[in-house]
Amino acid sequence: MKAKLQFTMDYKEYMDRYSMFCLDEEMAEQAPPLMTEEEFEEKKLLIIDCYRTYNDFISEGKEHEASMYMINMIAPLEEMLLL
């Protein structure tokens, strides 16, 4: 299964999601740290690159590597970006 290469969320949307999910009393302890706009943009570019690498693994038939890459690289970034 290929990953999406488009990432359309902007910093305002990220802040809205952060306010909605991470400032809730129940979620506050588990919430990732709030990113600055610069950090957000860096992570946004990084996750697009990670999706591309994941898709390359899939195209090359390297399902195990793709799975490990998803677990170790993409999932933590998605959590930081509140996807």
VMD Tcl script that draws the C-alpha trace (Angstrom):
set ca {
  {0.00 0.00 0.00}
  {1.55 3.26 -1.10}
  {1.67 6.30 1.19}
  {0.33 9.71 0.30}
  {2.90 12.18 -0.98}
  {0.79 15.28 -0.52}
  {0.68 17.02 2.81}
  {-1.69 19.95 2.80}
  {-1.99 20.83 6.49}
  {-0.63 24.27 7.33}
  {0.56 25.60 10.68}
  {-2.81 27.13 11.54}
  {-4.52 23.77 11.02}
  {-1.83 22.12 13.14}
  {-2.43 24.66 15.92}
  {-6.19 24.06 15.70}
  {-5.67 20.31 15.99}
  {-3.23 20.80 18.85}
  {-5.74 22.94 20.72}
  {-8.51 20.43 20.12}
  {-6.63 17.25 21.01}
  {-3.64 18.13 23.14}
  {-4.95 20.77 25.48}
  {-7.71 18.47 26.72}
  {-7.01 17.46 30.34}
  {-7.05 13.75 29.52}
  {-4.64 14.10 26.60}
  {-2.28 16.74 28.01}
  {0.09 14.24 29.62}
  {0.45 12.21 26.42}
  {0.56 15.13 24.00}
  {3.66 15.73 21.91}
  {5.37 19.07 22.53}
  {3.97 22.02 20.63}
  {6.14 22.82 17.61}
  {7.10 26.25 16.41}
  {6.12 27.13 12.86}
  {9.70 26.52 11.74}
  {9.77 23.07 13.38}
  {6.41 22.26 11.82}
  {7.65 23.17 8.33}
  {10.79 21.05 8.82}
  {8.74 18.05 9.94}
  {6.31 18.60 7.07}
  {9.14 18.38 4.52}
  {10.62 15.41 6.34}
  {7.41 13.40 6.32}
  {6.89 14.02 2.60}
  {10.41 12.69 2.02}
  {9.68 9.72 4.30}
  {6.52 8.89 2.36}
  {8.60 8.94 -0.83}
  {11.19 6.59 0.69}
  {8.44 4.27 1.95}
  {6.91 4.16 -1.54}
  {10.34 3.36 -2.99}
  {10.64 0.38 -0.64}
  {7.19 -0.84 -1.71}
  {8.00 -0.38 -5.41}
  {11.21 -2.36 -4.95}
  {9.34 -5.21 -3.27}
  {10.96 -4.53 0.11}
  {7.83 -4.93 2.21}
  {9.68 -5.73 5.44}
  {11.87 -2.64 5.13}
  {8.80 -0.56 4.30}
  {7.01 -1.89 7.36}
  {9.95 -1.13 9.65}
  {10.33 2.32 8.09}
  {6.64 3.02 8.72}
  {6.93 1.97 12.36}
  {10.23 3.70 13.12}
  {10.12 6.84 11.00}
  {6.69 7.69 9.65}
  {4.46 6.81 12.61}
  {6.40 8.98 15.09}
  {6.35 11.91 12.63}
  {2.62 11.47 12.06}
  {2.13 11.54 15.83}
  {4.16 14.76 16.14}
  {2.17 16.32 13.29}
  {-1.14 15.10 14.76}
  {-2.15 13.17 11.65}
}
mol new
graphics top color blue
foreach p $ca { graphics top sphere $p radius 0.5 }
foreach p [lrange $ca 0 end-1] q [lrange $ca 1 end] { graphics top cylinder $p $q radius 0.2 }
display resetview
